[in-house]
């Protein structure tokens, strides 16, 4: 499992490095839903003390990426259709708010940033790299949130972002979602370039709901193959 948990970063504290490494492994599905983890093995793999690791585990429990089972063991939280519905309802409202607040502030430089993110999505899709697709898509939305300038929106997105990104990776790895997602992001970009707030919000809402539907298909595919869904 060492290859699944490479230490990330060189200048951050060990606490931040351990937290970020485990978090990314969960989001990228290298630590899959339902997998049990132990402090002893993870601390050895990451080269950090158990108290440091324990703090990271607690943070990830708060984020909803890890949970403690009835027997006291810690495992990666399972996935469920109910959670998908709840998360994407919240995400739709937040992302539409971001695009509404960003429309009047979009400059040629911002449009260039958004196009560059889409180009990275396109390249990652051609290479079959789900994690890179999700990263580029996240950058696209992060640019819009930055331009919108709503720190409360940012805080809420951060709290649920890890769970959402894990589901996004699940959908792009099991379906033809990347091609559709590119077209949806292009529609958002076109509306932004035209300064059409109604069209931009509609395109964003359509994109989020299409993403939700793809994730639901992916969750059902896992259930059909006997993989952990709601947890063991």
N, C-alpha and C positions, 0 to 999 in steps of 0.2 A: 504493500500500500504506500510505500515511501514515494513512488513516482506520482501518486495522486495528490500528495500534499507538499509540493515544493515550497520552501520559504519564500515569501514575497517581500521585496524591498530590502534596502541596505541601511537606510538611515533612520527608519522608524524604530520605536521601542519594541522589545521582544513581545510585549503584550499586544501591540497593534499588529505585529507581523504574524503572530500565532492566530489571532482573531481573523485577520484578512485571509490567511491561507486556508483555514478550515471553512470559512464562509464561502470562498470562491469554489472550493472543492464540492461543497453542497450545491451551490447554484449551478455549477457546470455538470452536476450529476455524477461526478467521479466518486462521491459518497452518495449512493442512491437512496431513495426513500425507503425507510424501514430498517436501514442498516444500523446495527448497534456499534457504538464506539466505546473505547475505554481510555481513561486518562493515562494509564500506564503506557499503552502502545502509542498514543498520539504524542505524548510528551517526549518519548524516545525518538519518534520520527522527526519531530520538529526541533528537537534539541533545546527544549525549554523545560522549566521546572513544572511540577504538577500544580502548585498554587497559581502560576501564571496561566497554565492551560485551563484550570478550573474557572478562572475569571472569564476567559474567552468563551467557554461553554455556557456560562451563565448569561453572557451578553447575547449569545445566539439563541438561547431559550427565550429570552425576552423578545427577540425578533421573530420568533415562531419558526425557526429553522431546525432547532433541536427540541426534544422533549424528553421527559423522564417517564419511563414506562412504569407499570404497576409494580414490577419487581425491583424498582429503584435504578435500573440501568438506563443509560442515556442512549438515545437513538435519533437518527435523522427523522424528522417528522414526515409522516406519510402524506400523500396527496389525496384530494377528494374533490368531487364535482361541486359540493356545497361551498368549499373554500374558494374555488375558482369563481363561482358566481358572486360571492361577496367581494373578493379582491378586485375583480374587474368592474363591478359597479362603482367602487370607490375610485379606481384608476380612471374610469371614463369621466367622472365628474371633475377630477383634478386636472387631467390632461386637456379637457375642453376649456377649463378656466385658464390654463397656461396659454393656450393658443389665442384665446380671446384677449388676454392682457398683452400678448406679444405683438399682435397684428400691427398696431400703429407704431411699433418701435423697430420693425424689421428694416435693416439697411442692406445695401448691396453686399457689404461684408458678411452680414449674418446669412444672407442667401447663399453666399459662396461656402460658408461653413456647413450649411445644411446639405448642399450638393456634394461636398466632400464626404460627409458621413454616408450619404446614399451610395456614393461610388465605392466606399469601403464595404458596405452591405452587399453590393453587387459582386464585388471581387470575392468576398467570403462565401457567398452563395455558389459561385462558380467553382470554388475550391472545396465545397462541401465541409465548411468549418462552422458548425452551429454556434459555438461560443463566440466567434468573431462577428457573426451576424448579429447576435444579441448585443454585443458590445457596441457595435456601430449604431444599432437602433437606439440603444440607451443614450448614446452621445447626441443623436438627433433630438431626442426629447429633452435632454439636459440643456442643450443650446436654447431651446424654446423657453424652458423654465428660467434660465439665466436672463434672457431678454425680458421675460414677463416681470421679473423682479419681485416675486412674492415669496418671502422667506418662510411663511407659514406653510404654503404649498410644498416647498422644498422639504420641510421637516416631516410632514406627513408622508410624502413619497418615500423619503429615506426609511421610515419605519416599516413600510410594507414592500419596499423595492426589492429586497432580497427574495422574498417569497414569489413576487411577480416574475422576477428574472428567471427563477428556477422553472416556473411553469412555461415561460417563453422558450427556454432551452429545450424543455420536454417537447413542445409542439414543433419546433424547427427540426428536431432530430427524428421525429416519427411521421411527419406529414410533408406535403409540398408547400408548406406555409411560406418559405422565403420568397418565392416569386410573387405571391399575392401581396405580401407585406411591402415589397418594393413598390408595387403599383399604388398601394394605399399611401405610402409616404410621399410618392410623387404627387398625388392628388392634394395632399396637405401643402406641399411646397408650392404648387401652382396657385392655390388659393391665397397663400401668404404673399407670393410675389405680386398678385393682383390686388392685395389689400382688402380682400373680401372676407370679412369676419364671419358671416353666416356660413359661407361655403367652407371656410377653414374649420369651424367648429363641427360642421356636419361631416367633413372628411375625417377629422380626428375621431369623432364618435363612431363612425363606420369602421375605422381601423381598429379601435379598441374592441368593439364587439366581434369583429371578424377574428381577432386574436383570441378572444375568449372562446369562440366556437371551435377554433383549431385546438386549443388546449383541452377542451372537453372531449374531443375526439381522441386526443393522445391519452388522456386519463382512462377513457373507456378501453383503449387498446391495451394499456397495461393491465387492466382488470381482466380482460379476455385471455391474456397470456399467463395469468397467474402471478404477476409481479405484485409486490406490496403496494397497495393503494392507500387504504385508510390506516395502514400500520398493522404489524403482526398482532 
